[in-house]
Amino acid sequence: MKDFKTLKVWEKSHSFTLKIYKLSLIFPKDELYGLTSQIRRSSSSIPTNIAEGCGRGSDADFSRFLQMAFGSASETEYLLILIKDLNYISESEYDDLFQIITEIKKMLATLISKLKK
């Protein structure tokens, strides 16, 4: 069993989720059960899956949960594009968030590849 709080990718994805929650407060109220909920769920699923994977007994299980976290990161990446194109966030906000989600995906890919060796 690993302590997920010691993983840099968990720290970064948790911080990213907090940014998404704060940012989504400004979304239109009619998006509360749509995009607001969806991007919050997809972003929070990244650190959640990392944490759950750390609680599993094997590297294979951990890797599987990291792959789910990667999928959630990809979903979040698309939702960022959508909220930018809907003009819910500025281009500079998008650029900042896109840079972070890209880094999270790279960190996850690296960790997954290390577990497969």
C-alpha positions in Angstrom: 0.0 0.0 0.0 1.3 3.4 -1.0 0.5 6.8 0.5 -1.1 8.7 -2.4 -0.4 12.1 -0.7 3.3 11.6 -1.3 2.9 11.4 -5.1 3.6 14.6 -7.1 1.0 13.7 -9.7 -1.6 13.4 -6.9 -0.6 16.8 -5.5 -0.8 18.4 -8.9 -4.1 16.8 -9.9 -5.6 17.8 -6.5 -4.5 21.4 -7.0 -5.9 21.3 -10.5 -9.3 20.1 -9.3 -9.4 22.9 -6.8 -8.8 25.4 -9.6 -11.6 23.8 -11.7 -14.0 24.0 -8.8 -13.2 27.7 -8.2 -13.3 28.5 -11.9 -16.6 26.7 -12.5 -18.3 29.0 -10.0 -18.6 31.6 -12.8 -20.3 29.2 -15.3 -23.9 30.0 -16.3 -26.4 28.7 -13.7 -28.1 26.7 -16.4 -24.8 24.6 -16.7 -25.0 23.6 -13.0 -26.1 20.1 -13.9 -24.3 20.0 -17.2 -20.8 21.2 -17.9 -20.2 22.4 -14.3 -21.0 19.0 -12.9 -19.2 17.2 -15.6 -15.9 19.0 -15.5 -15.9 18.9 -11.7 -16.5 15.1 -11.8 -13.9 14.4 -14.5 -11.2 16.6 -12.8 -11.8 15.2 -9.3 -11.7 11.6 -10.8 -8.0 12.1 -11.5 -6.8 12.4 -7.9 -9.5 10.0 -6.7 -8.4 7.2 -9.0 -4.7 7.8 -8.0 -5.7 7.6 -4.3 -7.8 4.5 -4.8 -5.1 2.8 -6.9 -2.6 3.4 -4.1 -4.9 1.5 -1.7 -4.8 -1.6 -3.9 -2.5 -4.5 -3.3 -0.5 -4.8 -6.5 1.3 -2.7 -9.0 -1.0 -4.1 -11.7 -4.1 -2.8 -9.8 -2.3 0.5 -9.2 -1.5 0.8 -12.9 -5.1 0.1 -13.9 -6.3 2.9 -11.7 -3.7 5.2 -13.1 -5.0 4.4 -16.5 -8.5 5.4 -15.4 -7.0 8.6 -14.0 -5.4 9.2 -17.4 -8.8 8.7 -19.1 -10.4 11.2 -16.8 -7.6 13.7 -17.6 -8.3 13.2 -21.3 -12.0 13.8 -20.6 -11.2 17.0 -18.7 -8.9 18.1 -21.5 -11.8 18.0 -23.9 -14.1 19.7 -21.5 -11.6 22.6 -21.2 -11.7 23.0 -25.0 -15.5 23.0 -24.9 -15.8 25.6 -22.1 -13.2 27.8 -23.9 -15.1 27.5 -27.2 -18.3 28.4 -25.4 -16.5 31.5 -24.0 -17.0 30.4 -20.4 -13.3 31.0 -19.8 -10.7 33.3 -21.4 -8.0 32.1 -23.8 -5.3 32.8 -21.1 -7.3 30.7 -18.5 -7.5 27.9 -21.0 -3.8 28.1 -21.8 -2.9 27.8 -18.1 -5.3 24.9 -17.4 -4.3 23.1 -20.6 -0.6 23.3 -19.6 -1.4 21.8 -16.2 -3.6 19.0 -17.6 -0.9 18.2 -20.2 1.7 17.9 -17.4 -0.6 15.7 -15.3 -1.1 13.4 -18.3 2.7 13.2 -18.9 3.3 12.4 -15.2 0.6 9.7 -15.3 2.1 8.2 -18.5 5.5 8.1 -16.9 4.3 6.4 -13.7 2.3 3.9 -15.7 5.3 3.0 -17.8 7.5 2.6 -14.7 5.0 0.1 -13.2 4.9 -2.0 -16.3 8.7 -2.6 -16.2 
